[in-house]
């Protein structure tokens, strides 16, 4: 199974681009910060992860507020066929910011 759920904020976002097939894609960088427990020891985790949203969700992703906290769901895949770098492909997200 390849499923990732991550609470993060959209730190940076590129403009919408389109694949040769006309599918809209938005690339972004997500910023995550949390405390995790590893080997019974608390560990501070701060990271930035490359993300993309394609198709119908790209419009909503493009309008999402920068800096707001969201719960992102999706999967990891290589950036391209020959790359070893991973990208988080966002398939859904929801706001978790208290209003």
Buried (B, 14 or more C-beta within 10 A) or exposed (E): EEEBEBEBBBBEBEEBEEEEEEEBBBBBBBBBEEEEEEEEEEEEEEEEBBBBBBEEBBEEBBEBEEEEBBEBBBBEEEEEEEEEEBBBBBBBBEEEEEE
